[in-house]
């Protein structure tokens, strides 16, 4: 077909190639279960299959799609496989992918309300929907002093919360910088993003207090209070506490009620990170995990982990929007406009580190409307049911043991034979291509993590995974 308007893809070409790509993705979904979950390429294999120099002349779309199949696909670890039980769910879905496609096609820049009003107002409304769907405190609803915003990740949400807490505690850190007296607190099981945030914010790693945990890996409120008193007595300024609802290693649930009370007494910003586990609160029976959240200054969870929304999409709420805006807003003349100056609209550029922002709420809107609360609850409940079943199998097998409580969809377990046996078991399972699981260390011992939550994972996949684990262990140890 002759090209029109120079080298651009014509509308007809776009239609044709778009159908081809959607068809390819649909076929991928149909066959992903049969593919080795963990990519089998060696370091450098993908790069070696690509030319050293960019093409000088245009190449046909068919050639590009062929290389996707032959070069890119072998180098993919299949996060959308129903046999992916590693790290955390990254459960994309049809409506989410279509919403992302629409966002890409519209190509809007949502830094200000005026640059695309729908981008801002849909985001505010969807975040308000989730306040109700998750049973969050009313103080996070946009009708109050607080409101929600979509960040790219829980890491960015933690950084923004820390910056707000830092500025609220010291008032001048944005202008004069940190003086080495500000202190932040998180449990020894908190995500590494908290340490990264204290580094980026200027608080510094030396001023991050890692609070002891109890036997269930939950932050100890008494240890937090002792650390706060110690720092204040030494002339330091506590500014930020991060509590975790569902730690990365074991899905431990920090006790929010006593932690929140302590933070309120000390006037310290409390941020609650529920990156994966927060999705469970879509079901009323699991909302116990966020008991005490009404004392939090900020809260986040990731729909891109366990709510069928493709990466990136973190929902972040603050109880006082002005504290966040005061910490992050800079207003040069080239961004001024009548609507913003009037105070009648929200400019989400003031709620995040970057200026630019994508239309992320479209895919989340598509997902919520496609599944409805009923559909979302059905799948979350099923994933948790499957995890509890898997935990029962572990508990009842003489050669395996649970390494941590199983409140939701993550099972931490180990073979009783010790670290070397567990490492060999992990390596053999992942090399088989039948599944992918990951590891952590709990109480100094190597522990296997089995995370259930992919879009198309069913009971048969979990049952087969357990069979494979037992069979592999028997072949390796003779027991």
C-alpha positions as CSV (number, residue, x, y, z in Angstrom):
1,X,0.0,0.0,0.0
2,X,1.4,3.4,-0.9
3,X,2.2,5.6,2.0
4,X,0.3,8.8,2.6
5,X,1.4,11.9,4.4
6,X,5.1,11.0,4.3
7,X,6.1,8.1,6.5
8,X,3.3,8.1,8.9
9,X,1.1,5.0,9.4
10,X,-2.2,5.7,7.6
11,X,-5.6,5.2,9.4
12,X,-6.2,2.1,7.3
13,X,-2.8,0.6,8.1
14,X,-3.4,1.4,11.8
15,X,-6.7,-0.5,11.7
16,X,-5.2,-3.5,9.9
17,X,-2.1,-3.7,12.1
18,X,-4.1,-3.0,15.2
19,X,-6.3,-6.0,14.5
20,X,-3.2,-8.1,13.9
21,X,-1.7,-7.0,17.2
22,X,-4.9,-7.6,19.2
23,X,-5.1,-11.1,17.5
24,X,-1.5,-11.8,18.5
25,X,-2.2,-10.8,22.1
26,X,-5.4,-12.9,22.2
27,X,-3.4,-15.9,20.9
28,X,-0.7,-15.2,23.5
29,X,-3.3,-15.4,26.3
30,X,-4.6,-18.7,24.9
31,X,-1.1,-20.3,24.8
32,X,0.7,-18.6,27.7
33,X,-0.1,-21.5,30.0
34,X,2.0,-23.8,27.7
35,X,5.1,-21.6,27.7
36,X,8.0,-22.0,30.1
37,X,7.1,-19.5,32.9
38,X,10.7,-18.3,33.5
39,X,12.5,-17.2,30.4
40,X,15.3,-19.6,29.3
41,X,17.5,-17.2,27.4
42,X,21.0,-16.6,28.6
43,X,22.4,-13.1,29.3
44,X,23.0,-11.3,26.0
45,X,20.9,-13.7,23.9
46,X,18.2,-11.1,23.1
47,X,20.7,-8.3,22.3
48,X,22.7,-10.7,20.1
49,X,19.5,-11.3,18.0
50,X,19.0,-7.6,17.4
51,X,21.0,-5.6,14.8
52,X,23.8,-3.3,16.0
53,X,22.4,-0.3,14.1
54,X,18.9,1.1,13.7
55,X,17.2,0.5,10.3
56,X,17.8,3.2,7.7
57,X,14.7,2.4,5.6
58,X,11.2,1.7,6.9
59,X,10.4,-1.9,7.7
60,X,7.0,-3.6,7.3
61,X,4.9,-4.1,10.4
62,X,4.8,-7.8,9.6
63,X,8.5,-8.0,10.0
64,X,8.3,-6.2,13.4
65,X,5.6,-8.6,14.6
66,X,7.6,-11.6,13.4
67,X,10.6,-10.4,15.5
68,X,8.3,-10.0,18.5
69,X,7.5,-13.7,18.1
70,X,11.0,-14.9,17.4
71,X,13.2,-12.5,19.4
72,X,11.2,-10.9,22.1
73,X,8.9,-13.7,23.2
74,X,11.7,-16.1,24.1
75,X,13.1,-13.4,26.4
76,X,9.8,-12.9,28.3
77,X,9.2,-14.2,31.8
78,X,5.5,-14.8,31.6
79,X,4.0,-12.8,34.4
80,X,0.5,-13.4,32.9
81,X,0.9,-17.2,33.1
82,X,-1.5,-18.9,35.4
83,X,1.6,-20.8,36.7
84,X,3.3,-17.6,37.8
85,X,3.5,-17.7,41.6
86,X,6.6,-15.5,42.1
87,X,7.0,-12.0,43.7
88,X,3.5,-10.7,43.5
89,X,0.6,-10.8,41.0
90,X,0.8,-8.5,38.0
91,X,-2.6,-9.5,36.8
92,X,-3.4,-7.6,33.6
93,X,-6.9,-8.2,32.1
94,X,-8.7,-7.5,28.8
95,X,-10.5,-4.4,29.9
96,X,-7.3,-3.0,31.4
97,X,-5.3,-3.6,28.2
98,X,-8.0,-1.9,26.2
99,X,-8.1,1.0,28.6
100,X,-4.3,1.4,28.3
101,X,-4.7,1.3,24.5
102,X,-7.2,4.1,24.6
103,X,-5.0,6.1,26.9
104,X,-2.1,5.7,24.5
105,X,-4.2,6.6,21.5
106,X,-5.6,9.7,23.1
107,X,-2.0,10.7,24.1
108,X,-3.1,13.4,26.5
109,X,-0.9,15.1,29.0
110,X,-2.7,15.4,32.4
111,X,-0.4,17.7,34.3
112,X,-3.0,20.4,34.7
113,X,-6.8,20.3,34.7
114,X,-6.9,22.5,31.7
115,X,-4.6,20.2,29.6
116,X,-7.3,17.6,29.7
117,X,-10.2,18.1,32.2
118,X,-11.5,14.5,31.8
119,X,-8.1,13.1,32.8
120,X,-8.2,14.9,36.1
121,X,-11.9,14.5,36.9
122,X,-12.2,10.9,36.0
123,X,-9.2,10.2,38.2
124,X,-10.7,12.0,41.2
125,X,-14.0,10.1,40.7
126,X,-12.5,6.7,40.3
127,X,-10.4,7.2,43.5
128,X,-13.5,8.3,45.3
129,X,-15.2,5.1,44.0
130,X,-12.4,3.1,45.6
131,X,-12.8,4.8,49.0
132,X,-16.3,3.2,49.0
133,X,-15.4,-0.1,47.4
134,X,-12.5,-0.7,49.9
135,X,-14.3,0.8,52.9
136,X,-11.6,3.4,53.4
137,X,-12.0,6.3,55.9
138,X,-14.2,9.2,54.7
139,X,-11.3,11.5,55.3
140,X,-9.7,10.2,52.0
141,X,-12.7,11.2,49.9
142,X,-12.4,14.3,47.8
143,X,-15.4,15.8,49.5
144,X,-13.2,16.2,52.6
145,X,-9.9,17.8,53.2
146,X,-8.2,14.8,51.6
147,X,-8.4,13.0,48.3
148,X,-6.7,10.4,46.1
149,X,-4.3,10.5,43.1
150,X,-2.8,7.8,41.0
151,X,1.0,7.4,41.3
152,X,3.2,5.0,39.2
153,X,4.1,2.8,42.1
154,X,3.9,2.4,45.9
155,X,7.6,3.5,45.9
156,X,6.6,6.9,44.5
157,X,3.7,7.1,47.0
158,X,6.0,6.5,49.9
159,X,8.4,9.2,48.6
160,X,5.6,11.7,48.3
161,X,4.3,10.9,51.7
162,X,7.7,11.3,53.2
163,X,8.2,14.6,51.5
164,X,4.9,15.8,52.9
165,X,5.8,14.6,56.4
166,X,9.3,16.0,56.2
167,X,7.9,19.5,55.3
168,X,5.2,19.4,57.8
169,X,7.7,18.6,60.6
170,X,10.4,21.1,59.6
171,X,8.6,23.7,57.5
172,X,11.8,24.8,55.8
173,X,13.3,21.7,54.3
174,X,12.2,22.6,50.7
175,X,14.2,25.9,50.9
176,X,17.1,25.2,53.3
177,X,17.4,21.5,53.0
178,X,17.6,18.8,55.8
179,X,19.8,19.5,58.8
180,X,20.4,15.8,59.8
181,X,17.9,15.9,62.7
182,X,14.8,14.5,60.8
183,X,14.1,10.9,61.5
184,X,11.9,8.3,59.7
185,X,10.7,4.9,61.0
186,X,9.7,1.6,59.4
187,X,9.7,-2.0,60.5
188,X,12.6,-4.3,59.8
189,X,10.3,-6.0,57.3
190,X,9.2,-2.9,55.4
191,X,9.9,-2.6,51.7
192,X,13.2,-1.4,50.4
193,X,11.5,1.6,48.8
194,X,11.3,3.3,52.2
195,X,15.1,3.4,52.5
196,X,15.3,4.6,48.9
197,X,12.8,7.4,49.8
198,X,14.8,8.6,52.8
199,X,17.9,8.7,50.6
200,X,16.2,10.7,47.8
201,X,14.4,13.0,50.3
202,X,17.6,14.0,52.0
203,X,16.6,12.5,55.3
204,X,19.4,10.0,54.9
205,X,19.7,6.2,55.5
206,X,21.4,6.9,58.9
207,X,18.2,8.5,60.0
208,X,15.9,5.6,59.2
209,X,15.0,3.6,62.3
210,X,14.3,0.0,61.6
211,X,11.8,-1.0,64.2
212,X,11.8,-4.5,65.6
213,X,9.0,-7.0,64.7
214,X,7.2,-9.6,66.7
215,X,7.1,-13.4,66.1
216,X,4.6,-12.8,63.3
217,X,6.9,-10.2,61.6
218,X,4.6,-7.2,62.6
219,X,6.0,-3.9,63.8
220,X,6.1,-3.7,67.5
221,X,4.3,-0.6,68.7
222,X,6.2,-0.5,72.0
223,X,9.5,-0.5,70.1
224,X,8.3,2.3,67.8
225,X,7.3,4.4,70.8
226,X,10.6,3.8,72.5
227,X,12.5,4.9,69.4
228,X,10.4,8.1,69.1
229,X,11.1,9.0,72.7
230,X,14.8,8.3,72.4
231,X,15.1,10.5,69.3
232,X,13.1,13.4,70.8
233,X,15.3,13.2,73.9
234,X,18.4,13.5,71.7
235,X,17.1,16.6,70.0
236,X,16.1,14.9,66.8
237,X,12.8,15.5,64.9
238,X,10.6,12.4,64.1
239,X,8.8,13.2,60.8
240,X,7.5,10.0,59.2
241,X,6.4,6.4,60.1
242,X,5.6,3.8,57.5
243,X,3.3,0.9,58.6
244,X,2.8,-2.0,56.2
245,X,-0.3,-4.0,55.5
246,X,1.1,-7.0,53.9
247,X,4.9,-7.0,54.0
248,X,6.8,-8.2,50.9
249,X,8.5,-11.2,52.5
250,X,5.6,-12.7,54.4
251,X,2.5,-10.5,54.1
252,X,2.7,-9.6,57.8
253,X,0.1,-7.0,58.9
254,X,1.4,-4.2,61.1
255,X,-1.1,-3.3,63.9
256,X,-2.4,0.1,62.6
257,X,-4.5,1.0,65.7
258,X,-1.7,1.3,68.2
259,X,0.8,2.6,65.7
260,X,-1.7,5.3,64.6
261,X,-2.3,6.3,68.2
262,X,1.4,6.7,68.9
263,X,2.0,8.7,65.7
264,X,-0.9,11.0,66.6
265,X,0.5,11.6,70.1
266,X,3.9,12.5,68.6
267,X,2.6,14.5,65.7
268,X,4.3,12.3,63.2
269,X,3.1,11.6,59.6
270,X,1.8,8.0,59.4
271,X,1.9,6.4,55.9
272,X,0.3,3.0,55.4
273,X,1.7,0.9,52.5
274,X,-0.8,-1.9,51.4
275,X,0.7,-2.4,48.0
276,X,-0.5,-5.9,47.3
277,X,-2.7,-6.8,50.3
278,X,-4.9,-3.7,50.0
279,X,-6.9,-5.2,47.1
280,X,-8.3,-7.8,49.5
281,X,-10.4,-5.0,51.2
282,X,-12.7,-5.0,48.2
283,X,-14.2,-7.9,50.1
284,X,-15.9,-6.8,53.4
285,X,-14.7,-9.9,55.3
286,X,-11.0,-8.9,54.7
287,X,-11.3,-5.3,55.8
288,X,-9.9,-6.2,59.2
289,X,-6.5,-5.8,57.6
290,X,-7.0,-2.0,57.6
291,X,-8.5,-1.6,61.1
292,X,-7.1,1.7,62.5
293,X,-6.5,3.3,59.1
294,X,-8.6,6.3,60.1
295,X,-5.5,7.6,62.0
296,X,-3.3,7.5,58.9
297,X,-2.2,10.6,57.1
298,X,-1.7,8.7,53.8
299,X,-2.4,5.3,52.3
300,X,-1.7,3.4,49.1
301,X,-2.3,0.2,47.4
302,X,-1.5,-1.1,43.9
303,X,-4.3,-2.2,41.5
304,X,-1.5,-3.2,39.2
305,X,-0.6,-6.0,41.7
306,X,-3.9,-7.7,42.5
307,X,-6.9,-5.9,40.9
308,X,-6.6,-6.9,37.2
309,X,-5.0,-3.5,36.1
310,X,-1.8,-3.6,34.2
311,X,1.3,-1.8,35.5
312,X,1.6,1.1,36.4
313,X,-1.2,2.1,38.7
314,X,-0.8,2.9,42.4
315,X,-3.7,4.5,44.3
316,X,-2.5,7.0,46.9
317,X,-4.7,9.0,49.3
318,X,-3.9,11.8,51.7
319,X,-6.1,13.0,54.6
320,X,-4.8,16.6,54.1
321,X,-4.2,17.5,50.4
322,X,-2.7,20.8,51.3
323,X,0.2,19.2,53.2
324,X,1.1,17.2,50.1
325,X,0.6,20.2,47.7
326,X,2.7,22.5,49.9
327,X,5.6,20.0,49.8
328,X,5.5,19.4,46.0
329,X,4.1,22.5,44.3
330,X,6.2,24.8,42.2
331,X,4.4,27.2,39.9
332,X,6.3,28.9,37.1
333,X,4.6,31.4,34.9
334,X,4.3,29.0,32.0
335,X,2.1,26.7,34.0
336,X,-0.3,29.4,35.2
337,X,-3.9,29.4,33.9
338,X,-7.1,31.0,34.9
339,X,-8.8,27.8,36.1
340,X,-5.9,26.8,38.4
341,X,-5.5,30.4,39.8
342,X,-9.2,30.4,40.7
343,X,-8.7,27.3,43.0
344,X,-11.7,25.6,41.4
345,X,-9.9,22.7,40.0
346,X,-7.2,20.1,40.9
347,X,-3.8,20.1,39.2
348,X,-2.4,16.7,39.9
349,X,1.1,17.8,38.9
350,X,1.2,19.2,42.5
351,X,0.6,15.7,43.9
352,X,3.6,13.9,42.5
353,X,7.3,14.2,41.7
354,X,7.2,14.5,37.9
355,X,5.4,17.3,36.1
356,X,3.9,15.1,33.3
357,X,1.4,12.4,33.9
358,X,-0.5,9.8,31.8
359,X,-4.2,9.1,31.7
360,X,-3.9,6.1,34.0
361,X,-7.4,6.2,35.4
362,X,-8.9,5.1,32.1
363,X,-7.7,1.5,32.5
364,X,-8.8,1.4,36.1
365,X,-12.2,2.8,35.1
366,X,-12.5,0.1,32.4
367,X,-11.6,-2.6,35.0
368,X,-14.1,-1.5,37.6
369,X,-16.9,-1.1,35.1
370,X,-16.2,-4.5,33.4
371,X,-16.0,-6.6,36.6
372,X,-18.1,-4.5,38.9
373,X,-17.6,-5.0,42.7
374,X,-19.2,-8.4,42.4
375,X,-16.7,-9.7,39.8
376,X,-13.7,-8.3,41.7
377,X,-14.8,-9.8,44.9
378,X,-15.3,-13.2,43.3
379,X,-11.8,-13.4,42.0
380,X,-10.1,-12.0,45.1
381,X,-12.0,-14.5,47.3
382,X,-11.1,-17.4,45.0
383,X,-7.4,-16.5,45.1
384,X,-7.5,-16.4,48.9
385,X,-9.3,-19.7,49.0
386,X,-6.7,-21.3,46.8
387,X,-3.9,-19.9,49.0
388,X,-5.6,-21.3,52.1
389,X,-5.9,-24.7,50.4
390,X,-2.2,-24.7,49.4
391,X,-1.3,-23.8,53.0
392,X,-3.4,-26.7,54.3
393,X,-1.4,-29.1,52.0
394,X,1.8,-27.7,53.3
395,X,0.7,-28.0,56.9
396,X,-0.4,-31.6,56.4
397,X,2.8,-32.8,54.7
398,X,5.5,-34.3,56.9
399,X,8.3,-32.9,54.8
400,X,7.1,-29.3,54.6
401,X,6.2,-26.5,57.1
402,X,4.7,-23.1,57.0
403,X,7.2,-20.3,57.7
404,X,4.7,-17.6,58.5
405,X,0.9,-17.1,59.0
406,X,-1.2,-17.0,55.8
407,X,-3.7,-14.2,56.1
408,X,-4.5,-13.8,52.4
409,X,-2.9,-15.0,49.2
410,X,0.8,-15.5,50.0
411,X,2.1,-18.8,51.4
412,X,5.6,-18.8,52.8
413,X,6.8,-22.4,53.3
414,X,9.9,-24.5,53.4
415,X,11.2,-28.1,53.2
416,X,12.3,-29.3,56.6
417,X,15.6,-30.5,55.1
418,X,17.3,-27.1,55.5
419,X,18.5,-24.3,53.3
420,X,20.5,-26.4,50.8
421,X,17.5,-28.6,50.1
422,X,15.2,-25.6,49.7
423,X,17.6,-23.8,47.3
424,X,17.9,-27.0,45.2
425,X,14.2,-27.4,45.2
426,X,13.7,-23.8,44.1
427,X,16.2,-24.0,41.3
428,X,14.8,-27.3,40.0
429,X,11.2,-26.0,40.1
430,X,12.0,-22.8,38.2
431,X,14.2,-24.6,35.7
432,X,11.3,-27.0,34.9
433,X,9.3,-24.2,33.2
434,X,6.2,-25.5,34.9
435,X,6.1,-22.7,37.4
436,X,8.0,-19.7,38.8
437,X,8.3,-19.1,42.6
438,X,10.7,-16.9,44.5
439,X,12.4,-16.9,47.9
440,X,13.0,-14.8,51.0
441,X,14.6,-15.2,54.4
442,X,12.6,-15.5,57.5
443,X,14.3,-15.9,60.9
444,X,17.5,-16.4,59.0
445,X,16.3,-19.4,57.0
446,X,15.7,-19.7,53.3
447,X,11.9,-19.6,52.6
448,X,9.9,-20.3,49.5
449,X,7.2,-17.8,48.6
450,X,4.1,-19.0,46.7
451,X,1.9,-16.0,45.6
452,X,-1.5,-16.6,44.1
453,X,-3.3,-13.9,42.2
454,X,-2.8,-14.1,38.4
455,X,-5.9,-13.4,36.3
456,X,-6.3,-16.9,34.9
457,X,-4.9,-19.0,37.8
458,X,-7.4,-21.7,38.7
459,X,-7.6,-24.5,41.2
460,X,-6.0,-27.0,38.7
461,X,-2.9,-24.8,38.4
462,X,-2.4,-24.6,42.1
463,X,-3.0,-28.3,42.5
464,X,-0.5,-29.2,39.8
465,X,2.1,-26.8,41.3
466,X,1.8,-28.6,44.6
467,X,2.1,-32.0,42.9
468,X,5.2,-30.7,41.1
469,X,6.7,-29.4,44.4
470,X,6.2,-32.7,46.2
471,X,7.4,-34.8,43.3
472,X,10.5,-32.7,42.8
473,X,11.3,-32.8,46.5
474,X,10.9,-36.6,46.5
475,X,13.3,-37.0,43.6
476,X,15.8,-34.7,45.2
477,X,15.8,-36.0,48.7
478,X,14.3,-39.5,48.4
479,X,11.6,-38.5,50.9
